[in-house]
Each structure stands twice: as structure tokens, then as C-alpha cells.
Amino acid sequence: MLQQWKNLSNTYKILLTMLLFIMLIQLVTLLYVWRVESTILLQKERQNLNYQLKIDAKLLGNKMERFQKEIAFLATLEVMDDILTHDIDKRIAVLLEKKAKDLGEGIVLQVINSQQRAVASSIQASQDHHHYLTFEVPLNASFDSRREMGQLQLLYPLNNLHHLQVTNPQQQLWLTHPSYPEFVQHFSAQEHIVVAQNLQGKLQGWRLHLSYAKAHALSSIQQIERILLIAFLISGIAMLLVVWLLSKKQIELLHHTQEVLALKRTFLSTMSHELRTPLGSILNLTQHLIISPKVGDEEIEMLGRIESASEHLLSMINSLLQLSKLESNSMSIDPLPLHPNEVVAEMVEMVEPLIEEKGLSLKVSLLQENLPITSDLNLFKQVVINLLSNAIKFTEKGSIEVSLSQKGEAFELRIMDTGIGIDPSKQSELFCEFYQAHSTAIKHSTGLGLALSQKVAKLIHGTITIQSQGVGRGTVATFRFSSL
């Protein structure tokens, strides 16, 4: 997966990153709404219910006060105190009946005498006060206000308190009292928001409750959650679709690239083989003419140039052939035991005349112990000689230092020169094929040396790094390798 990501173009990477970022925002928003906003909304709903409950409690209290005022008013009528006359009692009963009818809700009005016997009532049957909420005021004689003749009572059916009305159909309002178990209602705290308030006045000892289903309270949040979840799923499907399309495109591109590379390798291999034969003949003829006594000095100088150019061209052809073999994984490795100390010393001795020709100083530091490793001798020599040749090629004055050290099971060959250095902005491209960091400063450079050396180094379990502080500040080439 990581390799596929690295192989994607920057445009694809930006597109996938944006999709992932959008999905992350949707997921975070969904979790925030689910966890935080739901809690906040429930708290606000609880506050609203408490406020609404206070209003409902006040309305219920006002209703009870109104009943108390009604019977207090009736008690002030002069006809009420004459409850001993049977004819008057009938007239009072008719009055109570009409008033009870006006009040509605099954209310009963009755007058009882001092012996607690009903002498007048809005209905004929006796009432069981246990099923009523009783409101009463004393009836005093009109001729003597200090003399209590009886009581006027308003009986409010408790059954009416079972069905308290609320404006929101998703809410429920009810009363509870310790003495009336039939008023108890059971609600799940996990499914409902329930608030309660103790009542005062005539309803002292009663408790008013208001509940609201959480499912309805959170309906708006749940709609948002559903929208976010659908958007998240759509984004996920779009992400998978994009990845599938990109993968399909990458596979097609990979097949096309492999075909192109195969054609390139075939072309390079064929052309290189075709060029090597006539080029070898040119070199042989040129070298034969150079040693011929019939050729003058001017012709020898010209033939020398032909020989130099032919050798450069032959070197490029050989590099292309080797590069083609490396890319097609057709280059074989011949692992043999070798001593890095001896190989490095041999390569340094080989290029030492070139170093002396330029007047450069040379410092060599090898391992104290001549430790053996297993590697391909020819490929190992090729990497070392290429790095030494580069150091000599790009150094006109100063020195070259060669050091070989061991770090654990790995070895490190460092070649440090005081040459022309490399611009830091160009160092990332050094191992690209045909790339030349100093195309104008050095002639007869193909730009294949470092690219080929890196591929060969990796083939024998090694790697090359090039570091420079900048132009004119020298270069450090490091070849890290280990035993095969």
C-alpha cells in the first residue's frame, strides 16, 4: 500500500488527501454531534421542561384557587345560612345543581349542617370523599355572624387529575401522591426526560411531573446525524471508487510502462551490440595507424583524438548495456570471498597516477584487520573505481581522502575530495540517468556513472550517498555495503 502511494502522481495524492480530509471532518462532526451536541440538547430540553412545569403548576394552582373562590362567593349568599327550612333547602339544592353544572368536570356542590349531614346537594347520591378533592367554607347565620350553621363543600373528582392536558402530544403531565398509588406512572429514565415539582396550596403533598421522550427531543440531532452518516458513507464509497479507478489506471500505466521499458531495453541492447563491432574496428585501426611509422606527428595527434572519442563512446555503450541488464534483472552475481582492504588498496593504486598527474595529495585510511566479506568482486571494484574516478575528475587542486571503516556488520567507504562541489538543489537528482550536475564544467561525461554505480551497489547489498556543502566546497561520497 505504501509503495502504491509513492507511485501515485502528485495530482492523485492531493485528490485522495482531500477526500480523506473531508471524511475526517465528517467523522469528527458526527462524533461531536453524537456525543456533545446530544448532551447539550438534552440539558436545554430539561431546562425548557422545568420552565414549562412551573407554568403548568401555576395554572393548576390557579384552577384550585378559582374553585375555592367560587364556594367562598356562594357562601356569602344570604339564602345559604337558612339551611333548617326544608323548602329553602330545595331552593339551595337547585342553586347548587345549576352552579355545579356551570363549573363542569363532574364537580359536586353540597351543604352540610353542623351534624355533618348533607342537607342540600347538586346530586342526590351521597359522595365518597376519598375520590374527591374537597374545598369547603363555613356558613354563618345572617342574623348572627358568629354562629356557624354548617359548611359549603366543593368536591372535585380526583379522576380529573389523571388526565392533565399538555399542548405537545409528545409530552405527558401527571400527578403523584403517597396516599394515592393509582397516580403513579413508570417511565424509563433512559428513554424519557422527566422533571418534577412539589405543589403548594390545596395540592400540598402532591407532586407534578412532566416527561418528554428523548427520541423526539433528539429528533433534530438524529436527522443531522443521519445526514452526516449518509454523507460519510457516500464519501467512503467515492473514496473506494477513486482508489479503484486509480488502481486500474495505475495497473494499465504499469503494463504500458513495462512494455515501453522492455522495448527500450531491447533497443539499447540491440543498438549497443550493433555499435560495438564497428566501434571496435575503428579503435583497432586507429591504434594500428598510431604506431605505424608512415604516419606523421600531426596525423598522430588527430588519430589520438579519434581514439579518445571512440573509447568514450565505447564506455557509454558498455554502460548502456550494463544498465539494460540491471533494469531487466538479467545481470548475474558471482559471490566470492574478498577482503575490502585489499580491493580498495588495489583500486587506489590503480588511480594513483591520475592523482599525481593533477598534483593532488592523497590520504588513505584502511581497517586495522583485514576482514573478509562475500560479494561480487568485479561489481565491487566497479563501484569503488567509479567513485574514485569521480573524485579525481571533479578535483583540480587540493586533496582526496579515502577511509574504510566498519560499523557493526556493515562497512563504510568514504571518499572525500576538495573539488568543485555540488549545488544542494541538484543533489536529489544525482542518481538519475543521464543527469549531469556539471554539464558545462566537465567534458566527456555521460551522466550514467552515479546512476549505474547506485544500481550495482544495491545489487550487492550496498548503497551510495553523495553529500556536499555547496559549489566549491568539495564532496563526500559514501559507499555502505555488507556481506551477501
Steps between C-alpha positions, in 0.01 A plus 500: 500500500783740591679421177182560300461838674858594408435405139196729471537838333474819707156575350364163617661546842337844543161361391515205740627722782207739449251211506657361815494846659131546413418157643696583816306827545170315450600232750612753762179702449291185529671398824469855636128516423448151637689552825505874581206657322260225614595563864466876458161462331372273779612754760320778317187285468513430873522874568205563269298226670571649844383837376189348344432299818500819708239646268287183515527494880393862519203438269392202709535702819298785352229254406478373857492857632214577262296213646571631850385847398184358341379335817610800708275713284211256528539498877439876512148461362239560774297202391782265595475562875135392519560128470239394756196565283422212270360726230807718513715186476337408174565842360864473612528157335373643172754783527782259573398277213504789250833628630659154490379460144659834411833391652493163320772229539267291719523748789259447790375785719332421834400659830548310821364598840679508830427127545701431176182394319442615144183710490539622141705365207536547123440123464289258703748220573737531792864555408804307611741779583795268445453540124473878516714796579297698756470879514283644783404828665283553815144623479414756771148620598399833349346610828813404696830492307670319785266203480618227256198324345694248290743482207490543123718239322630467141602146417745478206531147354855364534442318175534836322861519620583182307465679168693824511523668162823618330540680168779272376367150420846354560495616863310359798391682816387316813462524879617269776408478869620253765140425603382427145704219339280506192664829397848345461637474143818321404735648242849388395760764579701378202214563259334810652596832650299531824475808724288544816385773738329500838166686510372741760161625617209262463727249327748492787663153507444445129786488247464610139706315235572581136671258257625526145624209286871535420442360153282801417725744688798382295311467173673805347843374608419154369405647164834683490678178603324309223601765246861495621505120501361484146754762390778300669389179327476678165849644552629154592345349188643785291838443661491127419385578145783749451754253643364226271517726196849616593613143561358395164669798338825421678485136387441606141777757527730242658436253218560773245818608679626144517440461128682827428789401727522161336514667158760745629718222638470304177588810298797588721630147505463456123646840410785461749599164358472635147716803586769316693621299200572792262624710791745228596625493142544880505705479820716218365567683173569826683747336739666322204546830316637673810790253524557497124833668398338645190273734699623848588473686829199708395313188388592324826345789699181477296492122533543542876187713513315235297619234743391707806156567357460134400596380847249743655230376265591137576484575874152650456385196301632264766322704770174487303532125461563452870215736589266303274601176670445651845154628411398164354640314804709289264837587654641205691697525826807289569539506881856431611697571818702823479680740733375860475838629620682333213246598232487867608884514518524347151251751353680792665831376360339479154389868500802634688681607179199716408509659845872574469450638149263763643728575791245397763591370843366158598419364845386139548369351826405131495385246761751371750375145446472355152144372545345291219149534352304320228420710193542521122861609446454663160187694599662605828805628313278683252326698776827591673681600178202712385493694827879551494487609134225755578705646787803539274295631206336781701807603706761730346691587816512400862472145627309173492446297817397133493389328822355155565325426831275237650170567680360179641463251219507775236795681343528861388733635232529881502669692217532869584638754252556875491360535149235720341220372725131475417214747535261370777201550269650250251601227744161324497536431125854364505399136458266564206609361165673748263489775765808723514541743788804658323413463133700809400804442721589141406528360148447139394248433780198283422306552822475124547784443748322564830168351384679182390713487815195531724321216320810281519547587869141398580554177310780403741311618813647849512399862456669824399439849641649826372526806724635848431479832683470682169693610191876525565480322837588146401303176505472194725401172330403218739468137394336285769508125437474167677563135429261320263 
